[in-house]
């Protein structure tokens, strides 16, 4: 009975497309009548054949009449109408009186048929229009966004049947916004399909639509959705990011579309305006891979990770958002976990896809780490790389990868993150598992070797400066890092002192070298005298040149910021060298007496050169170097304050 009812349910909702469906159900009905059981296909009983015969004689004609009656009736009405008009002279008295009634009857039937044909043609053209729109927006046939476009067309048609001006001011964007204002999850999904499809067009270089249409839609979406900070529509979409995946594994369509829309508006989102906003966004980084997932599902997971990283990167460009993110517990650990988990892409040589995840991820770590590291709950998050399984291997792969070396932004992010990570681990004295110690030691040495190479022999100025700053940071926080730097290259201490004493070098470059040497001197102790032997001899030999430069100064540049910063670093280096390598206890430095005597002789030459009478000991020259730098620093601050006041006065006069 259910099957028969489905057969005769074609035009009740005016769905011409259901004709094919009705034929399918008719076939199923015939089989159900002939074969009471599905296992009787091989042998049809006589009883079944009789039922099938009755079905064919009685129900099939009725089916044909019901299905095609409205298509045939206008032609029958037209024929009968023509016959009635032609036979008017041959009608007898009683029949002649029926003519007006017959004319009205056949005319109404003909009109009904014409209207039905009009509706059928209109429905066909509507489907054709939906197909054209789908092709223009590059919507695949399997994409359910086509259904939403069809629903929009149906709404416009029904609205115009009641009010011809209904379509005025309406389009796909307004339709999507209206759907978002409802409380129906189905409407949210339909709206997300439209917005996702439209936004995808904005990111394509070649589109099938006129450029004017694309720009108008882009402007309309921005005005209606992104015009106010964290609008209601954006809030709903952010909440949808945390929607449960299908069966707990497969990523839901709503989540996929919502994340792409949120990425488009991420730069306009304010996290403090959206309740649990950062938690919902971070949920994109929490999907757990399953061994049963196919390659397509895994690729989809990587797309979710990539989009999540891009959203967080755009959010971090705003200071308030960055502060909000930094106060979120566990965010750095989630980013680290995703980078390690996606290292499979790196190993599979899918490098471009890998960079869409690792690149933004490393940048986020660098942005979040400085403020997050001060929180008690976040102090160990940077070291998660070293604690996770395959974490060390991931970092080592990034250091050794030639393609990663060729990407400047990735290299800079990696250098900053690793330097911060190693420094944080050293300061917090975090203990690693035994199996991770050797890998971590090898990683640190490999990283420091690459930094030394970039600093001493690199051709890029920006990389030299970054490598120098990182080496200075590492040498400050750890004795082991200092030893690694000293062992990275033969005679590195001599090379660094040459850089420090070469006035033709870039000031920032010289400052980094001075900072590295000063930090390494701080870690000097008699127990590691052999490791520091080259450093101590190089510094004692060349430190008089540094003292001379600071005391003589440069009258032309002494008030510039770079000059003051360099000379502060040089003066600090002189003081540390004297305190740690010269004036220490007798057993602190081998041959310290001979070294001190040599320095006193150099001090006399310096006093003569700067016309200082009477001559003073080397320790006094070091103290005077500190005083000279402090005077330069104060004058520089006074000049900066004066210039700032002049600029303010000038601005006031302009206003």
VOGU-3710 file (C-alpha; in Angstrom, 3 decimals, decimal comma):
1> xxxxxxxxxx> 0,000/0,000/0,000  2,905/2,298/0,790  4,422/1,608/-2,619  1,158/2,292/-4,441  0,717/5,526/-2,522  4,240/6,596/-3,536  3,424/5,934/-7,205  0,434/8,288/-7,185  2,204/11,066/-5,311  3,681/12,846/-8,314
11> xxxxxxxxxx> 1,713/16,050/-8,773  0,354/16,515/-5,278  3,276/18,866/-4,604  3,688/19,865/-8,243  7,068/18,154/-8,585  7,531/17,177/-12,233  10,975/15,839/-11,372  9,279/13,025/-9,472  8,011/11,380/-12,682  11,139/9,255/-12,947
21> xxxxxxxxxx> 10,849/8,432/-9,278  7,241/7,316/-9,833  8,283/4,946/-12,631  10,828/3,427/-10,272  8,214/2,951/-7,579  5,798/1,447/-10,142  8,385/-1,192/-10,988  8,884/-1,955/-7,310  5,110/-2,204/-6,856  4,844/-4,689/-9,741
31> xxxxxxxxxx> 7,582/-6,857/-8,262  5,962/-6,657/-4,839  2,617/-7,811/-6,263  4,091/-10,625/-8,362  6,626/-11,801/-5,797  5,433/-11,767/-2,234  8,939/-12,691/-1,088  12,233/-11,394/-2,443  13,748/-14,867/-2,551  11,191/-15,990/-5,189
41> xxxxxxxxxx> 12,825/-14,280/-8,184  13,796/-17,583/-9,760  10,268/-19,020/-9,880  7,040/-16,985/-10,214  3,959/-18,739/-8,879  0,681/-18,869/-10,817  -0,913/-16,850/-8,061  1,696/-14,187/-8,473  1,239/-14,102/-12,242  -2,512/-13,586/-11,841
51> xxxxxxxxxx> -1,952/-10,705/-9,456  0,518/-9,186/-11,884  -2,015/-9,521/-14,723  -4,672/-7,718/-12,690  -2,125/-5,089/-11,751  -1,247/-4,540/-15,406  -4,843/-4,371/-16,677  -6,309/-2,200/-13,925  -3,593/-0,189/-12,234  -1,215/0,565/-15,096
61> xxxxxxxxxx> -3,813/2,464/-17,147  -4,866/4,305/-14,008  -1,225/5,142/-13,356  -0,793/6,434/-16,896  -3,948/8,511/-16,646  -2,975/9,994/-13,319  0,600/10,665/-14,349  0,024/12,134/-17,797  -3,587/13,280/-17,494  -2,735/16,944/-17,075
71> xxxxxxxxxx> -0,469/16,797/-20,122  -3,178/15,200/-22,303  -6,287/17,014/-21,023  -5,628/20,386/-22,767  -5,342/18,678/-26,160  -8,556/16,706/-25,573  -10,274/19,907/-24,436  -9,051/21,737/-27,534  -10,282/18,940/-29,792  -13,691/18,821/-28,071
81> xxxxxxxxxx> -13,953/22,605/-28,176  -13,270/22,598/-31,905  -15,797/19,781/-32,437  -18,445/21,660/-30,493  -18,005/24,810/-32,572  -17,927/22,930/-35,903  -20,948/20,728/-35,111  -23,088/23,624/-33,968  -25,308/23,491/-37,115  -25,844/19,759/-36,835
91> xxxxxxxxxx> -27,001/19,777/-33,229  -30,602/18,957/-32,515  -32,735/21,146/-30,305  -31,771/19,623/-26,944  -28,106/19,302/-27,816  -27,991/22,838/-29,185  -28,955/24,210/-25,795  -25,868/22,506/-24,263  -23,422/24,359/-26,487  -22,796/27,356/-24,159
101> xxxxxxxxxx> -22,171/25,034/-21,225  -19,851/22,825/-23,279  -17,918/25,838/-24,549  -17,362/27,068/-21,001  -16,406/23,583/-19,760  -13,906/22,885/-22,526  -12,508/26,429/-22,334  -11,871/26,067/-18,597  -10,247/22,678/-19,137  -8,099/24,159/-21,908
111> xxxxxxxxxx> -7,129/27,110/-19,706  -6,181/24,741/-16,894  -3,983/22,786/-19,297  -2,314/25,930/-20,618  -1,554/27,059/-17,052  -0,165/23,642/-16,221  2,095/23,695/-19,281  3,221/27,188/-18,303  4,019/25,964/-14,804  5,858/22,892/-16,138
121> xxxxxxxxxx> 7,960/25,007/-18,510  8,618/27,499/-15,717  9,769/24,670/-13,434  12,077/23,366/-16,156  13,532/26,839/-16,744  13,944/27,218/-12,982  16,091/24,108/-12,839  18,013/25,357/-15,827  18,586/28,670/-14,041  19,791/26,875/-10,899
131> xxxxxxxxxx> 22,238/24,920/-13,047  23,526/28,114/-14,680  24,024/29,777/-11,290  25,801/26,681/-9,982  28,129/26,627/-12,974  28,839/30,349/-12,629  29,799/29,890/-8,964  31,614/26,619/-9,723  29,366/24,546/-7,466  29,890/20,836/-8,059
141> xxxxxxxxxx> 26,923/18,615/-8,772  27,506/16,762/-5,495  27,670/20,016/-3,542  24,570/20,556/-1,442  24,872/24,290/-2,032  22,865/23,658/-5,207  19,893/22,726/-3,041  20,178/26,043/-1,213  20,250/27,959/-4,508  17,131/26,051/-5,580
151> xxxxxxxxxx> 15,436/26,920/-2,263  16,277/30,591/-2,808  14,729/30,521/-6,283  11,627/28,794/-4,906  11,295/31,476/-2,216  11,559/34,260/-4,811  8,957/32,560/-7,028  6,479/32,065/-4,202  7,029/35,590/-2,932  6,498/37,123/-6,361
161> xxxxxxxxxx> 3,234/35,174/-6,765  1,893/37,230/-3,866  3,795/40,484/-4,418  5,490/41,401/-7,699  7,945/43,697/-5,859  9,028/40,908/-3,510  12,342/40,288/-5,315  13,417/43,939/-5,137  16,550/44,330/-2,974  16,905/40,589/-2,453
171> xxxxxxxxxx> 19,858/38,444/-3,458  21,829/35,469/-2,224  23,635/37,541/0,411  20,451/38,949/1,969  18,908/35,482/1,813  21,864/34,017/3,738  21,722/36,764/6,375  17,975/36,204/6,838  18,592/32,492/7,329  21,235/33,263/9,953
181> xxxxxxxxxx> 18,703/35,289/11,937  16,516/32,217/12,438  17,004/29,647/15,177  17,056/26,621/12,900  20,284/24,599/12,508  19,149/23,670/8,995  18,850/27,353/8,101  22,308/28,013/9,562  23,725/25,307/7,326  21,953/26,685/4,251
191> xxxxxxxxxx> 23,280/30,172/4,989  26,792/28,811/5,499  26,626/27,074/2,126  25,788/30,333/0,368  28,363/32,468/2,196  31,088/29,869/1,759  30,371/29,652/-1,972  30,412/33,437/-2,409  33,581/33,944/-0,361  35,330/31,252/-2,358
201> xxxxxxxxxx> 34,803/33,400/-5,461  36,644/36,305/-3,835  39,804/34,202/-3,503  39,859/32,955/-7,106  42,007/34,696/-9,685  39,748/33,619/-12,566  35,978/33,592/-12,065  33,025/32,973/-14,349  31,151/35,962/-12,951  31,560/39,583/-14,048
211> xxxxxxxxxx> 34,066/41,390/-11,845  31,431/44,003/-11,027  29,134/41,346/-9,557  31,923/39,871/-7,440  32,904/43,290/-6,050  29,294/44,187/-5,258  28,779/40,915/-3,413  32,039/41,351/-1,537  31,042/44,843/-0,447  27,557/43,693/0,542
221> xxxxxxxxxx> 28,869/40,797/2,630  31,307/43,104/4,398  28,604/45,674/5,143  25,974/43,186/6,302  28,186/40,755/8,233  31,581/42,292/8,919  30,630/45,949/9,322  30,273/45,723/13,101  32,922/44,127/15,266  31,935/40,527/15,899
231> xxxxxxxxxx> 28,398/40,786/14,525  25,693/38,311/15,501  26,252/36,338/12,300  29,972/36,015/12,982  29,255/34,975/16,578  26,981/32,186/15,353  29,603/31,018/12,873  32,332/31,001/15,542  30,086/28,920/17,788  29,554/26,494/14,912
241> xxxxxxxxxx> 33,298/25,800/14,839  32,847/23,682/17,944  29,977/21,661/16,458  30,290/17,941/16,977  31,666/15,955/14,080  29,595/13,233/12,487  29,980/9,954/14,390  32,675/11,641/16,426  35,163/11,215/13,556  34,114/12,638/10,218
251> xxxxxxxxxx> 34,191/16,424/10,091  30,720/17,904/9,675  29,792/20,035/6,678  28,698/22,871/8,979  32,102/22,976/10,637  34,000/22,960/7,341  31,983/25,790/5,842  31,885/27,856/9,036  35,670/27,761/9,442  36,242/29,080/5,916
261> xxxxxxxxxx> 33,798/31,939/6,508  35,343/32,776/9,891  38,784/32,847/8,267  37,497/35,486/5,835  36,246/37,709/8,692  39,000/36,821/11,199  40,723/40,204/10,960  37,488/41,894/12,113  36,736/39,541/15,011  37,203/40,709/18,605
271> xxxxxxxxxx> 37,519/37,755/20,946  36,337/39,681/23,998  32,992/40,217/22,236  32,339/36,494/21,689  31,707/34,185/24,623  34,022/31,158/24,469  35,244/32,453/21,104  38,875/31,393/21,507  37,813/27,993/22,829  35,606/27,400/19,787
281> xxxxxxxxxx> 38,383/28,449/17,407  40,991/26,309/19,173  38,671/23,322/18,778  39,827/23,259/15,145  43,214/22,120/16,444  41,805/19,291/18,556  40,578/16,806/15,953  41,973/13,359/16,647  43,126/11,338/13,686  41,898/7,769/13,383
291> xxxxxxxxxx> 43,723/4,896/11,731  40,487/3,992/9,941  40,365/7,370/8,180  40,956/7,315/4,457  43,356/9,583/2,603  40,534/12,001/1,731  39,456/12,273/5,376  43,044/12,855/6,515  43,488/15,560/3,894  40,320/17,173/5,239
301> xxxxxxxxxx> 41,775/17,077/8,756  44,917/18,839/7,526  42,712/21,469/5,882  40,997/22,059/9,237  44,375/22,446/10,955  45,597/24,831/8,252  42,473/26,992/8,441  42,629/27,035/12,241  46,228/28,302/12,109  45,290/31,002/9,596
311> xxxxxxxxxx> 42,377/32,185/11,762  44,584/32,404/14,861  47,300/34,225/12,882  44,844/36,871/11,686  43,441/37,267/15,194  46,935/37,708/16,663  47,529/40,808/14,516  45,228/42,706/16,891  46,853/43,573/20,230  43,712/42,953/22,292
321> xxxxxxxxxx> 43,132/39,603/20,627  46,777/38,668/21,185  46,456/39,501/24,863  43,280/37,429/25,090  44,971/34,494/23,342  48,054/34,722/25,562  45,864/34,353/28,644  44,353/31,140/27,281  45,825/28,079/28,944  47,124/25,378/26,645
331> xxxxxxxxxx> 46,968/27,271/23,353  50,710/26,956/22,659  50,645/23,252/23,470  47,788/22,720/21,000  49,709/24,505/18,254  52,829/22,469/18,986  50,836/19,216/18,964  49,338/20,000/15,560  52,731/20,844/14,033  54,192/17,567/15,297
341> xxxxxxxxxx> 51,150/15,578/14,195  51,307/17,061/10,691  54,993/16,283/10,252  53,764/13,315/8,182  53,111/15,803/5,386  56,708/17,004/5,637  58,046/13,462/5,506  55,761/12,640/2,565  57,254/15,594/0,658  53,938/17,428/0,564
351> xxxxxxxxxx> 55,893/20,537/1,476  53,468/23,259/0,359  50,648/21,773/2,418  53,024/21,410/5,356  53,989/25,079/5,213  50,347/26,194/5,451  50,322/24,604/8,910  53,892/24,926/10,205  54,514/28,470/8,925  51,625/30,215/10,736
361> xxxxxxxxxx> 52,073/27,845/13,690  55,691/28,844/14,330  54,819/32,529/13,960  52,020/32,118/16,518  54,394/30,452/18,965  56,763/33,420/18,662  53,930/35,884/19,252  52,348/34,039/22,163  55,443/32,730/23,949  56,811/35,982/25,467
371> xxxxxxxxxx> 53,609/36,772/27,365  52,430/33,209/27,890  55,718/32,107/29,443  55,062/34,348/32,451  51,904/32,415/33,362  52,544/29,513/35,769  50,338/27,159/33,748  52,059/28,045/30,493  55,703/28,141/31,535  56,467/24,666/30,157
381> xxxxxxxxxx> 54,393/24,856/26,977  57,275/25,878/24,745  59,121/22,722/25,713  56,210/20,557/24,560  58,110/20,004/21,315  60,796/18,187/23,281  58,327/16,146/25,333  56,002/14,946/22,579  56,729/11,793/20,673  58,402/12,736/17,364
391> xxxxxxxxxx> 58,643/16,351/18,546  62,429/16,454/18,401  62,379/14,751/15,016  59,967/17,373/13,700  62,267/20,229/14,687  65,330/18,422/13,381  63,579/17,876/10,046  62,765/21,574/9,805  66,395/22,496/10,497  67,762/20,077/7,901
401> xxxxxxxxxx> 65,072/20,535/5,212  66,464/22,370/2,182  63,028/23,687/1,184  62,477/25,079/4,676  65,882/26,751/4,472  64,767/28,414/1,261  61,679/29,928/2,903  62,857/33,050/4,736  59,739/33,498/6,862  59,723/29,886/8,035
411> xxxxxxxxxx> 63,425/30,071/8,888  62,992/33,259/10,900  60,026/31,800/12,771  61,927/28,580/13,453  64,987/30,438/14,763  62,920/32,621/17,101  60,829/29,707/18,363  63,772/27,375/18,975  65,794/30,077/20,722  62,838/30,914/22,950
421> xxxxxxxxxx> 62,161/27,223/23,571  65,721/26,350/24,596  66,004/29,469/26,763  62,715/28,745/28,525  63,716/25,141/29,162  67,067/26,252/30,597  65,594/28,905/32,882  62,783/26,669/34,167  65,249/23,776/34,646  62,718/21,427/33,131
431> xxxxxxxxxx> 63,809/17,801/33,208  63,448/15,637/30,122  62,946/11,921/29,948  66,128/9,932/29,499  65,164/8,888/25,959  64,738/12,545/24,953  68,014/13,837/26,392  70,287/12,649/23,615  67,905/13,810/20,896  67,520/17,212/22,552
441> xxxxxxxxxx> 71,281/17,603/22,936  71,807/16,775/19,272  69,014/19,160/18,247  70,455/22,059/20,267  73,954/21,518/18,887  72,626/21,305/15,322  70,585/24,480/15,841  73,507/26,403/17,331  75,784/25,265/14,505  73,311/26,636/11,958
451> xxxxxxxxxx> 73,053/29,932/13,887  76,826/30,337/14,015  77,050/29,647/10,297  74,355/32,237/9,523  75,912/34,815/11,843  79,499/34,511/10,652  79,088/33,547/7,000  75,504/34,426/6,086  74,867/36,695/3,128  71,516/38,015/4,371
461> xxxxxxxxxx> 71,750/40,971/6,734  68,400/40,213/8,384  69,431/36,594/9,038  72,798/37,693/10,466  71,098/40,052/12,875  68,492/37,459/13,898  71,123/34,740/14,352  73,226/37,120/16,449  70,305/38,024/18,703  69,432/34,337/19,131
471> xxxxxxxxxx> 73,012/33,360/19,986  73,151/36,179/22,522  69,898/34,946/24,069  71,107/31,340/24,267  74,534/32,241/25,646  72,879/34,303/28,382  70,553/31,595/29,701  72,678/28,451/29,707  76,249/27,301/30,330  75,634/24,313/28,060
481> xxxxxxxxxx> 74,576/26,617/25,232  77,756/28,632/25,735  79,848/25,478/25,458  77,931/24,495/22,312  78,681/27,885/20,751  82,387/27,612/21,589  82,535/24,132/20,042  80,491/25,049/16,946  83,503/26,363/15,048  87,240/26,320/15,620
491> xxxxxxxxxx> 88,500/29,699/16,816  85,028/31,206/17,122  86,102/33,439/20,026  88,858/34,963/17,877  86,381/35,504/15,050  83,910/37,251/17,357  86,584/39,557/18,787  87,622/40,511/15,252  84,003/41,509/14,549  83,787/43,514/17,780
501> xxxxxxxxxx> 86,991/45,472/17,140  86,308/46,143/13,429  84,836/49,657/13,295  83,875/49,249/9,633  81,310/46,600/10,496  77,606/47,245/10,969  76,890/48,546/14,497  74,078/46,076/15,149  76,290/43,221/13,981  79,099/44,313/16,303
511> xxxxxxxxxx> 76,674/44,717/19,203  75,430/41,125/18,785  79,004/39,826/18,780  79,786/41,874/21,913  76,678/40,531/23,664  77,591/36,933/22,794  81,135/37,358/24,134  79,938/39,107/27,279  77,371/36,387/28,055  79,928/33,641/27,479
521> xxxxxxxxxx> 82,380/35,375/29,817  79,712/35,406/32,523  79,622/31,599/32,489  83,402/31,249/32,881  84,495/28,998/35,742  87,705/27,208/36,611  86,104/23,767/36,282  85,553/24,375/32,549  88,818/26,216/31,932  89,706/24,040/28,958
531> xxxxxxxxxx> 86,436/24,856/27,180  86,974/28,587/27,785  90,705/28,661/27,045  90,358/30,168/23,584  87,773/32,670/24,827  89,896/33,942/27,729  93,052/34,360/25,653  91,190/36,172/22,860  89,428/38,550/25,235  92,521/39,398/27,287
541> xxxxxxxxxx> 94,412/40,082/24,062  91,821/42,367/22,431  89,917/43,963/25,318  92,268/47,006/25,426  91,151/47,905/21,889  87,534/47,866/23,045  88,283/50,086/26,048  90,176/52,504/23,800  87,234/52,790/21,382  84,736/53,496/24,153
551> xxxxxxxxxx> 86,907/56,153/25,807  87,862/57,959/22,579  84,336/57,860/21,209  83,027/59,398/18,001  81,934/63,025/18,247  79,806/62,827/15,092  77,694/59,788/15,998  77,788/59,665/19,787  74,149/60,740/20,147  72,657/58,255/17,720
561> xxxxxxxxxx> 70,694/55,360/19,168  72,747/52,655/17,442  75,999/54,251/18,667  74,808/54,370/22,277  73,541/50,771/22,179  76,809/49,513/20,703  78,962/51,341/23,239  76,786/50,153/26,119  77,414/46,572/24,958  81,164/47,251/24,584
571> xxxxxxxxxx> 81,442/48,833/28,038  79,542/45,939/29,622  81,840/43,484/27,839  84,899/45,287/29,235  83,534/45,162/32,769  82,606/41,453/32,579  85,970/40,476/31,096  87,817/42,333/33,832  85,656/40,931/36,654  85,487/37,296/35,451
581> xxxxxxxxxx> 88,775/36,777/33,615  91,249/39,195/35,193  90,474/40,360/38,724  89,114/37,012/39,985  90,763/34,708/42,424  94,227/33,419/41,686  93,016/30,057/40,444  90,166/31,357/38,310  92,238/31,996/35,190  95,541/30,384/34,243
591> xxxxxxxxxx> 98,431/32,873/34,176  96,165/35,610/35,530  99,129/37,541/36,959  100,831/37,719/33,573  97,583/38,735/31,931  96,989/41,487/34,466  100,522/42,818/34,015  100,033/42,884/30,261  96,777/44,794/30,633  98,372/47,381/32,919
601> xxxxxxxxxx> 100,980/48,007/30,251  98,210/48,461/27,709  96,429/50,794/30,145  99,443/53,115/30,155  99,370/53,269/26,349  95,631/54,036/26,387  96,136/56,887/28,882  98,844/58,352/26,687  96,617/58,037/23,596  93,659/59,830/25,178
611> xxxxxxxxxx> 95,974/62,322/26,961  94,961/61,228/30,428  97,483/62,335/33,072  98,436/60,896/35,389  97,994/57,369/34,093  95,407/55,184/35,815  95,180/51,383/36,143  93,139/49,264/33,721  90,310/48,820/36,244  89,889/52,591/36,417
621> xxxxxxxxxx> 89,719/52,796/32,606  86,931/50,216/32,621  84,998/52,271/35,186  85,506/55,468/33,172  84,253/53,661/30,059  81,010/52,918/31,920  80,696/56,596/32,949  81,273/57,803/29,374  78,570/55,500/28,023  76,137/56,587/30,733
631> xxxxxxxxxx> 76,660/60,251/29,758  76,033/59,417/26,106  72,869/57,556/27,064  71,486/60,476/29,105  72,233/62,973/26,328  70,562/60,694/23,815  67,432/60,527/25,994  67,408/64,312/26,402  67,707/64,789/22,642  64,880/62,322/22,054
641> xxxxxxxxxx> 62,663/64,147/24,564  63,472/67,515/22,980  62,731/66,234/19,488  59,473/64,732/20,705  58,443/68,077/22,236  59,338/69,923/19,035  57,246/67,486/17,012  54,279/67,997/19,342  54,603/71,795/19,101  54,822/71,567/15,321
651> xxxxx> 51,707/69,396/15,230  49,843/71,866/17,429  50,803/74,762/15,140  49,542/72,807/12,136  46,240/72,112/13,856
//
